[in-house]
Amino acid sequence: MKNTIVFPGSFDPWTYGHEATVKDYLDLSPWANVDVLIGVNPAKNPTFTPEEKKILIEKTVEDDVKQRMNVVVYDRLVAEYVYENAKIWVLKWARTAEDFNYEMWIAQATQKFSARVKTIIIPQLNPVQTGVSSSILKAISKFSGDVAAYASPLVREALRLRQSEKFLIGVTGWIASGKSTLCKNLEDYSRTQEIHERKDLPIFQEIRNELAVKFGENILNPDGTTNKKILWDIVFQNPFAMQELMKSILEPLIYFLRKKVDSIKSPAIILVEWAIIFDRNLTYLFDENIVHIWVSRAEQEKRIKLRDSLTPEQIAARLWNQLSREQRVAGLKNLQEKYKNQDRLLLDVDGKDVSVPEVYERIVAEYKARKNFEYK
């Protein structure tokens, strides 16, 4: 009993900062356990119920932490729980001096209730976690902002579904593997070529001008839009050129992807077709929910030739610049292992023999289950 510390909070929702505090304490106290105490405050209007918070915590902490942790829902004062269960230690975390002063005041009040109770306050020194809180996480998530550094994929997904009823899935695969066809058949819309075509936003023209400096003025059409055929011939022949292209366009692509996701009416299942999800480590954008579609190399070459009228040399250059199917499948397996307790949607689909109804039914079933908090 004396080796168990109580970590109280509203945890609405659980963040990497909360988990880091628990891990820091367990590292300092190898024989200790932690009771994570989910408080119930009738005066607040939480995003998640206490039971839902318990699920999010238990499914997202690492296995070695889970073995030394007990998650409890308690609707009374923390001091009462500590006293009634013969606990001695209370764990708190502080990101700022204001946090520390507040926790000191709470610790003093708790000691008035029971003089035997001691409080340990762990400062958060990680610069990323210092700025994270549940309220900030919710505020950024509400507008489809990047919260990958603040919470686990399951928490991010649950928060997105609760705030906007949107389920985001990345669809990736080889060129000519059937990504666009699958998305079209599933009746979802996604397009990332606006940077090269739109004229109404100054930022797009600025990026195209930057590309012209890097790759030559001939990559621009007379109207200022990108001549993608010329640009593709350059970047697919040279890995360095491809890296330079990504430096210029990846940030605005992600920015406008988030704006588009935010603008879509709820509820929605949103499929984002993007070949470079694994190449550029972008799986976090989709809460680690990924559909990978593929075809054989021969089928791929056949489709590219029919669709784009490229020479064998041009086809070979484009294929050479892409991750192999084996590398993408390895990426899926890595995600499966890393988030094995978080029920990520990871599908490997044969683009030649794909059953659209089966994929559709699987995605819709997953959406309904997650929306209703029915995690496995």
N, C-alpha and C positions, 0 to 999 in steps of 0.2 A: 504494500500500500504506500509506503514512504517513497518508493522509487517511481511513483506515477505523478506526473505534473499535469495540471489542467490548463489547456489553451482555449480560452473563451473568445467568442466573437459572433458577429452576425453572419459572416462569410456569404455575402449575397452579391456575387458568388465568390467561391474559392479562387485564389490567385496564386501565381508562382511565388509571390511574396509571402503568403501564408505558408506554403509548402517549404520555402527556404528557411523560415523561422523554425519550423518543426525539425527539419533536417539538421540545422545548426545545433539545436539543443541536443538531439540524439547523438550527434557526433561528439559533443562535449561530455555526454553522460551515457556511455555505452551500455550501462545496466538499467537504464531508465525506460519508461514507457510514457506515452502521452494520451490523455483524454482530450479530444477535440470537442469542445462544448458549444453546440449551436444554440445560441440564445433565441428566445421568442419574445419579441417586443410588440404587444398589441397596438401600440401607438404608431408603428411604422407600417408602410405598405411595401413589403419586399417583392422583389422580382420572382423569387423562387420560394416554395414552401419549405419548411424545415426538413421534410422527408426528401424533397428533391435535392436540397443542398447536401444531405447525407449521401445520396447516390453519387452526386458529382465529386464529392471528396473521396469516397471510397473507390471509385472507378478510375481516378486520375493520379492518385499518389503512387509512387513506385512501390514495387512489391516488398522490398526490404524495409521501407518505412511503414507500410500497411501492417506488417507483422508486429510492430511495436506501437500501434496506434488503435485507439478505440473512439469511434464517433458517437456522440451522445446528443440527443435533443432534450433540452431542459427549459422549462417555462418559468423558472423562478430566478432569484438573484444568484449570481455566481458564488457569492460568499456562502449562501445556503448550501449549494451543491458541494462546495469544498468542505464545509463543516460537517454535513450529514454523512459524507462518504469518507470521512477521516483523512482527507488529503491535507498536505502541508504547503505544497508549492503551486504557484500560479505563473504561467508563462505569458509574456506580452512582447510585442515588437514595436520599435520606434523608428520611423523614417526621418523625422525632423526633431528639432528641439521642442517644438510645440507638442508633438506626439509624446515625447519623453515627459514633459511637464504634466500633461493630462494623465498619463499612466501612473505617474508618481502620486497624483491626487487620488486616483482610484485605489492604488495600493494602500494609501493611508486610510481611506474609508473602509477598505476590506479589513484592515487590522483592527479597526474599532469594533467590527462585527466579531472577529475572532483573532486574538493576539498571536496565536500560533501560526497563522498563515503568512507565508513569505512570498514575495513577488520577484521574479527574475525578468528583467527587461533586456531583450537582445536588440542591439542597434542593427539596422539594415544598411550594410556598407556597399552592397552591389549597386552601382550607379543606375542600372536599368530598373532594379526593383525599388529603388528609393522613390521613384516617381509613380509607382503603381499603387492603386487602391481600387476597391470594388466599384466605388462611385465613378472614378475616372475611366475604368474599364467599360462600364455601362454607357457612359457618355460618348466615348469614342466609337464603340460598337454600334450605337444607334445610328450613326451616319456612315456605316460600312468602313470605318477607319481600320488601320492596321493595329491589331491587339495581340499579334502572335507572341510578342515578348512578355505579355502580361498574364496569360492563362493558357491552359492546355487546349488541344483541339476540341475535346468534348465540351468543355465549358464554353468556348467561343461559339460552337455550334448551337448549344442549348440557349445561349443568350441571344444569338441572332434569330432563332426560331421563336423565342418568347417575345422579342421586341418587334419583329417584322414578319414572322412566319415565312422566312425565306430559307431555302435549303440550297447551298452552293456546291456544285460538283465540277471539277476540272476534267475535261476530256482531252486526252493526249494520244500521240502515236506517230508513226512514220508519216511522211508526206505520201499522199494518195492511199492512205490506209482505210479511209472511210469515215474520218472524223466529222466532216461537214454533212455527209449523207446521214449519219446517225443522228446528229443534232437536228437536222432538218426534219427527219422522220419523227423525232420525238417532239417536234413543234415548239422548240425553244430557239431563241434568237441570241446570237453572239457575233460580234464583228470587231476585229482589232486593227483594221486597215485604215481607220479614219485619219491617223497621223499623216498618211501619204496622200489623202484625197480632200479632206475638208479645208475650206478656205475661210470659214467664219470666225475662227479663233486664232489670234496672233501667235500663240505658243506653237501651233502646228507649223506655221510658215517659218518660225524661228528654228525649229528642229530640222525642217527640210533644208534650210539655208546652211545649217551646221553640217548636214550630211553632204551638201554640195562642196563645202570646203574640204571635207575629208576625202571624198570620192570623185570629185570633178563636177563641173557645172552641167555636163551632159546628162547627169542623172535626173535633172529637172525638166519637166515639160515647159512649153512657153507660158502656160498659165500658173506656173509655180508649184504645181503638184509633182509628185515623184513619178518618174518613169521606172516603174518597178522591174520591168524586164532588164533594163540596163543595170540597175542596182543589184538585182539578184545574180546576174552574171558575174558581177565583181565579187560580191561577198561569198558566194558559194564556191568560188575558186580559191579563196584565201581565208584560212581560219582567223588570221589576225584581223582581216577586214570585217569578218563576222563579229569579232569581239568589239571592234570599234563601233559597229552599227548598234550593238546591244547597249553600249555605254550611252549612246544618244537617245535611244527610244524606249528602253525598259522602264525607266522611272515614269515618263508620261503615260505609257501603256497601263501601268499599274494604277496610276492616279485616275485615269479616265475609266478604267474598268470598275473601280470602286464607285465612281460617280454614277456609272450606268446601273450597277447593282442597286445603289441607293434609290435610283429613280424608278425602278420597276415596281409596279403595284403589287401589294401583298394580297393573299399568299402566293408564293411562287416557288417552283423548282427551277433553278437557273443552271443551265449547262454552259460552261465556258470552253470553247474549242481553242486549244493553244498547244502547238507542237512542242514548245520549249519548257514545259512545266518541270520536267525532270532535269533537263539540261541546265536550267538556271535556278534550280532549287526553289521553285515557286509553289510547292505543294501546300505550304502553310496558308496561302491565299484562299484555299478551299477547305480549310479545317481538316486537311489530310484526307478528303474524300475524292478519289480519283477513279476514272474509267479509262483504261488503256486499251486502244484498239489497234490491231495489227493485221497484216496480210503477208504472204510469202514474198521474198525478194523478187521473184519472177513476176508475180502479180502486180507488185508495186511498180516495177519498171514498165510493164504493159500499160498500166493506168496513166502514169506520167506522160508516156509517149502519146497516148490518145488525147489526153486532156490539154497538155501544154505544147505539143509539137516540138519537143526539145531533141537535140542530137544525143547520141549515146554518150558523148563526152560530157555534155551538160547534165544529163541524168546521173551519171556516175559522180560528178562533182557535188550535186545536191545530196545524194545518198551518203556520200563520204562525210559530209558535215553533220550527220545526225547520229544520235545514240543508237546502238543496235537494239534489237528486240530483247536480247539477253540482258543488256544493261537496264532497260526499262523494267523488265520483270524483276530484276534484282532490286530496283528501287521500290517496287510494290512490296516485295518481301521484307525489305528493311522497314518500311512503314508499318507493315503488319506486325512485325516483331516489336518495334519501338512503342507502338500504341495498341498492344495486344489486348488490353483491358478496356479500351475506349470505343469499341464497336465502330471502327472506321469502315466506310464503304469503299472497297478496293476491288474493282472488276477488271479481269483480263479477257478481252472480247476478240474473237476471230472476225475480222472485218469482211471476210468473204461469205461466211455462213452465219452472220449475226441474225438472231431472232429479235426483231424490234419489239414485238409484244412482250417477250420475256424480260428484256432489259427494262422496258417501260414499267411493267408490273413490279419488278424488283425495286426500282427507284421510288415509285409511288408508295410501295409498302414501307420502305425505309423512311420516307418522309413522314408518313402518318405515324409510324411507331415513335420516331424521335420527337415529333411535335407533341405527342401524348406522353412523353417521358417514359416510354416503354423500352428502356435499354436492357440488353441481355444480361 
